[in-house]
C-alpha cells in the first residue's frame, strides 16, 4: 500500500498546500503509512531536493515527474565546479564571482560558463549556462550527477529553448523533450507522447496502481482527467484546500464552483472521498452536493495540520506585541495590517508588530512601512521556523479574507495567542471565538472601503490590549487541544482503513 499525494510545484515561498502536505507527511510517518509526494511541474532553477528538504520532505518520499523515468535518485546537490571542468577541453583563462554566480572564461569571443552555486563560498553547482560566441547554447542541471540539459538556438537574436535531455546516472539519455512554443513532444526509446497530458498519463500508468493504493490529490488542474483515467483499482481522494465556491455567484438553482475544484466535483462518481479541513466546510459542501448534484459522496473532516504539543512561553509574553505569518501575497492583505497598526500605535505607543514570511509583496510592504515611518515598530522578519517563536507574542493578527484552514492560526492558538481576524470561512471561525480569545471582525471587501476596514481593524487591536477579552491565552489553549497530533493521526488511520476496506 502506498499513498500518493499529487501536487504541481514547490518553491522557497511555498503556499498553504505545500505546508499542508508537510504536516500530512509527519502524520503519516507516525502511523507508518508508506507515502510518496508527487510533483508534476517542471522545476529548473534549483535541484528539487533543496526545495523539498527545506519544507520537510524526506528524499525517498519525493517523486518528480521528470526524474521518475531515470535512475537518478532525489538527492542533495554535490556536483562541483571542478566536475564541470573535467568535461571541458579548453582551459579557463579568467574567472569572476559575484555572490552565488561564478563565471569561467575561455579563449575566443564571449566564450564562458556561468555557474550558479548552491551556496556562496562553496563549490556545489545547481546549474550552469554555456555560452559560445556570445550565444547561450546549453544549460546543465545537477544534483550528485548531471540530471538534465536544455538546448538553445538563436531566434530573432535571442536564445530559444528547443530541447531537453534527461539522463541516467551513467550519463546516457533516458528520454528527450522537444519544445516548440506550447507544443511538447516526449521521446522515449520505445514510444513517443505528443502532449504533456499524454506524458502525465504514461507516468500514472507506470505506477502500476492497485486496490491497495490511495491517490490523494492536492492539485488537479489540467491533470485530473489523466489521473482518473489511469488510476487503475486505486482509491482516489480530493483535498479541498480553499473556499470551494463563489457565494456571490450562487443561488438556489445554480452554484459557481471554484474552478480548481469544478472538475473533481463533477466527477464525484469516480472519487472515493473528499477531505475538508474544517467541519464547517464539510457541512456546507455536503449540503451543496445534495442540492446541486443530487449526490452524497463521502466527505471527511481532517485538519490540515496538528500540534505535537501545546507550547507555553519560557518567560512572560512581551507586552503590546503582535505577530502575523503568511506568504507575502496580495490576497493576505498584510498592507491592511500595517496601516491598522500605524493607527493603533497612536493609542498604544509601545506597540510592536513582526511580520513573518516571504513572497512577491515583500518589496512593496517594505516601501509601505518606510512610507508610514514605521520602521522602528513594524518589521519584516522573513521566513523563520516559528514553532518556538509564537509564544513570545501576545496577539496574532490575520487579514486574509479567505482561508481553507489556516495553519498559522492553528500554530498560534497552540501557543496560546490572542487572535484577531475577519469573520469569514473557514479558518478564522475555527480558531477564533469572538470575545473569548479575540475578535472576529465582520467584513465585506466588495462593499467596505479599505479605509473602513483598516480603521475597524485598528480599533479591535486597541480594544484587545486595553479592555480584554478576559484570559484570551487560556481560551486559545482550550481551542487547540482537539488538534493534538495523536488525535489527528487517528483520523488518518481511520480514513485509510475505511477507504481500503469498504
N, C-alpha and C positions, 0 to 999 in steps of 0.2 A: 504494500500500500504506500502510495506517495501522494502528498497534497501539493499540487502545482498552483502557485499563486501568480497570476498573469498581470503584468504591468507593461508600460512602454519604456520610458527612460528614467534616468536618475541623474541628479546633479549635486553641487555643493549646497545650494539653497533649495533643498527638496520640499515638496508640497506635503500636505497632510496625508496624502495617500501613501507616500513612501514611509512616513513616520508610523502610520497605521500598520504597514507591513512589518516594520521593525519590531513593534510591540507584539504583533502576532507571532513573529519568529521566536521571540523569547517564551511566549506561552506554549507554543507547540514543542519547542525543545524540552520544556519542563515535563511534558507528558509523553516524551519520546516518540512523537509523531514524525515520520520521515517527510521531508518537505523540500521543495525547490522554489526559488523565486525567479521567475522568467521575465527577462527584459527584451522587448521586441523592437525597440527603436535602434537605429544606427547611432553609435556613440563614438566620437573620434578625438575630441580634444585631450582626453586623458584615458589611461587604462581604466576600464570599468571597475577593476578590483579596487582601485583607490577610492572610488565613489561609494561602492557597496560596503567596503570595510569601514569607511568613515561613518556611515549611518548605523552600522552594527550587524551586517550580514556576515556570515562565515563563508569562506571561499567555496567550500563544497556544497553550499546551499544555492549557489547562483548559477543560472543558465542564461547565457547571452545568445540570442538567436544566431548572430553572425559568427560566433565562435563554436557553436554547438557541433557543426559539421567538420571540425578539425580535431586533432588530438592534443591541442594546446589547452592546458588547464587554466582556470581562473586563478591568477597568482599575482603577487606583487611585482612591480617593475624592478628588475635588477640589471637590465641591459644598459651598457655604458657607452660613453663617447668612444672609448678605445675599441669596443666591439664593432661600432660602426666603421671606424677607420681600418679595421682588418679587412674589410670588403671593398676598400677604396684603393685603387692602384696609385693615384697621384699623391705626392707629399703635400702636407699643409705648409703654406708659406706665411700665413698670418692668422692671428686668432683674436677675436674680441668677445667681450661678455658684458651684458647689461642685465642685472637681475638674474632671472632663470633662463635667459636666452643667450646661448653661446654660438658664435658664428665662426666657421672654419673656412678660410680662403685658400684657393688653389691657383696655379698659373693660368693665365688666359684672361679674357674679358668677362668679368662678372660671373665667375665660377665659384660657388660656395655651397656649404651645407649649413643650415640653421638648425641647431639642436635645442629643443625645448626640454629643459631639465625638470625632473620631478621636484627637486628642492634646490634652491640657490646654495652654492658651495659644495654640492655633491656631483657625482659623475653619472647618476642614473638618468636615462633619457626616455621621456614618454613618446615623443615623435620627432622626426627630422624631415626637413624640406630640402630637396636637392634642386639647385638652380644651375643651369648651363647657359652661358651667353646671355645672362640676364633674364632667362625664362624659366619659370617653375616647370619641372618635368615629372617630379615624383615626390610623394610623401610616404614615409615609412612609419609604422606604429609598433610599439614594443611592449612586452611585459618581461618575461625572462628570455624570450626569443622574439624575433620579428613576427608579429601576428598578422598584419596585412599591409598592403601598399595601395596607394591611389596614384593613378597616372593621368597626366595633364598634357594638353596640346594647345598651341596658340590659336585663339579665335577672336578676331577683332581686337588684337593687341592685349588680350587678357588670357590667362590660363584657364582652360575649360576642362573640367573633370570628365573623363570618358570611360574609365575602367578602374575596378578594384579587384585585387587578387588576395585571397585569404589562404594562409599557409598552414601546413602541419609543422610539428616541431623540427623535423629534418629540413625544412625549407621548401619541400615540394608543395605544389599548388593543390589545395583542397577543392576550391571552386572559384569561379570568376563572376563578377557582376559587371555588366556593361550598362552604361548610363548615357541616355540621350534626352536631356531635358527631364520631363516627367516619366519617361519610359525606362523601365529596368528589365534587363534580361539576365537571368541567373543560369550559369552553365556549369553543370556537374559532369564528371567523367561519363556518366551513363544516361543523363537526361538534361532537359532544359525547362526553365519556367519563365513565362513571358510576362509576369506581373508579380508585384510584391505579395498580393493576396495568394497567388499560387505558391509562392515561396513559403509563406507562413503556413499554408495548408500542409505542405510537404513536411514542415517541421513537426506539426502535431501528429501527422501520420507516423513519423519516425519515433515518437514517444511510446508507441505500442501500448496505448492506454487500455486498462482492463476495468472490470466491475469493482475492483478493489482500490481504484484510484479516484481522487477527487480533484476537480479543477475549480479553484476559487478565482473568479475574475474581478480584478480591481479596476481595470480599464478595458473597454471593449470596442471603442470607436474604430470602425473600418476593419476590425478583425473578428467581430462577434460571429459572423456567418462562417468564417473559416474554422473557428473553434467548434461551433456546434455541428458542422458537417463532418468533422474529423475527431470527435470526442470518443468514438467507439462506445464501449459499455460503461465508461466512467460517469461519475456523478458530477453535475455542474452547479455551481452556486454563484450568485451575483452579490457583491458587496456594494451597498448604497452609501457613498461617502459624503454626499452633499444633499441640498434640497433637491427633491426629485421632480418637482412640478412648478409651474408658474401660477401662483394664486390669482394674479390679476387677469390671466387669460383663461381661467377655468370657471365654468358654470355648472348647472345641474345636469346638462346633457353632454358637455364636451370638456376634456381635460387636455392641457398642453403639458406634456411630459418634458422634463429636462432632456435635451437631445442626446446627452451621454447615456441615458437610460431608456430611451424610446424603443430601441431595437430589443434589448433583453427583456423589457416588459411585454412587448408584443409577442415575443417567443416564449411566453410563460409555460406553455405545454412542454417545452424542451428543457426547462430549468427545474432543477430538483429542489432548490431552496434559494431564498433571498436572505441577506443579513442586513439588519439596520443596527445602528449603534445605540439608539435610544428607544425606549418603549413608546414614547410619544410618536415617533416617526413610524414605528411598527403599526400602531393603531390607525394612523392616517392612511398609510399605504394599504393596509388590509381592507379598509372601507372603500378606498378608491378602486382597487382591483375588482371588488364585488360590484360596485356601482357602474364602472365604465367598461369593464371587460367581462363581467359576469364570471369571474374566476376566483378561486380560493387557493392560491399557491401557499406552500409552506414558507412562512416568514418568521425568522427567529431574531431575537434581540441579543446581541453580544457586543458589549462595549469595545470600542476600538483598542483601548489600552487598559492597563491595570496599574495598581500601585503595589510594589513589593512590601511597602510598609508606610505607615504614616510618619511624616518627618516633622520633628519639632525643633525649634531654634535652640542653638547652643547657648545663646545669651538673649537678652531682651531684644525684641524686634526694634529696629531703628524707627523712631517716630517720624510721622509725616512722609513715609516712603511709599512710592508707587512703582509697580513693575508691569510691563506688558511683554509678551513674547510671541512672535509670529514671523512668517515671511514678510519682508518689507515690500508689500504689494499694494496696489491702489485699493483693491477690494477690502483690505484690512482697515482702511481709513485711519491710519496712525496719525495723519495730519490733523484729524479732528481731535485726537487725544492731546497732541502737542498744543493746539490752540486752547483746549479746555484747561490744561494745566497752567498755561500762561495766565488765564483769567483767574483760576483758583488761587494762584500764587499771591494775588493781591490781598486775599483774606487769610492765607496760610503762608506766611513768609518763609517758613522752614521747609516747604515742600521740595522733595527731590524725586525725579522721575527717570527711571532707567528703561531703555528700550532694547530688547534682545532680539537678534535675528539678522538675516541678510536678505538681500533681494534688490530688484531693479529700482526701487524707490529710495535707496539709501542716499544718493546724492541730493535728490530733491528734499528729502526730510532734513538732511544736514543744513541745506540752504534755508529752510523754513526756521529751524532752530536759531540760526545766526540772524535771520531777518527779525526774529522776535527778541533778540538779545537774551536768549535763554540758555546760552552755553554753560552757565555756572550751575544750572539745576536740572537740565534735561540732557541726557547722554545716550548716544548710540553705542551699545556695548558689543555689537557683533554677534557671531554665532558662538555660543557657550553651552556646555552641558550643564543644565540648570537644576539637576536633582537636589543639590545641596545649597542652591542659591535662593530659591523661592522663600524659604523660611526666614530670611533676613529682612523681609519686607512686611509691611502692614496690609497693603491693598493691591490687588490685581485688577487691571482695567482692560477691557476689550471694547473695540468699536466696530467689530465685524457685524455686518447685517445678515450674514448667512453662514451658519456653521453646521456641518453634518453631525459633529460630536464635540470637538474642542479638546484636543489632547492637552493643550496648555491649561485649559480650565480645570481639567481633572488633576493635573500635577499641582496646580495652585491650591485647590481645596485640600488635596492630600498633604499640603504643607501648612494648612490652616489659615490661609489668607482670607481677608475680606474680599468681596467680589462686586464689581460693577460692570454691567453690560446691558445691551439693548434687549427688550422683551421680544425676541424673535426666535423662531425654531432654528436649531433644536438644542444646541449645546447650552446656551445660557439658562433656559428654564430647568435644565437637568442639574446644573451645578450652582445656581443662584436662587436662594429663597428670599423673596423680597422682604426687607426689613428684619431678616433673621441673620444672614451672613453678608448682606449687602443690598444692592438695589437693582431691579430690572426697570430700565427706562423705556417707556413707550416711544416708538419711532416709526415714521413713515418717510423713507428717503425720497419718495416720489412727490410728497406733499410738503414736508418740512424743509425750511431753508437751512443751509449749513450754519448760518448764524444762530438760529434757534436750537439746532441740535447741539452745537458746541456750548452755548450758554447753559442749556439744560444739563449737559454732562458736567460742566464745571460746578454747577450748583450742587449736584449729587456728590461730587468729590468733597466739597466743603462740608456738606451735611454729614458725610461719613466720619470725618475727623472731629467735627465739633459736637455732634449730638447723638451718635450711635451708628448702627444698631447695637443693642446690648449683647456682649460676648460673641462677636461675629466669628472669632477664630474657633471657638468651641463648636459653633453651628457648622462650620465648614468641615471640621474633622468628622462630625456625625454623618454628613452627606457623603464623605469619602469612603467610609468603612465598607459599604457593599461592593466597592471596586478593588478590593484587595486581590492580589494575584491568584491566590488559591481558589477564590470563588469564580474568577473568570476562566481559569484553567478548566474547571469542572464544566463550564458551559461549552467549551470547545470539545471536551471529551464526550459530552452528551450528544452534541451535534454529529460528530464523526460516527459514533455508534448508531445513531438513528438513521443517518443517511445510508450507511453501508449495509444495514440490515433490515431496511424497510421491505 
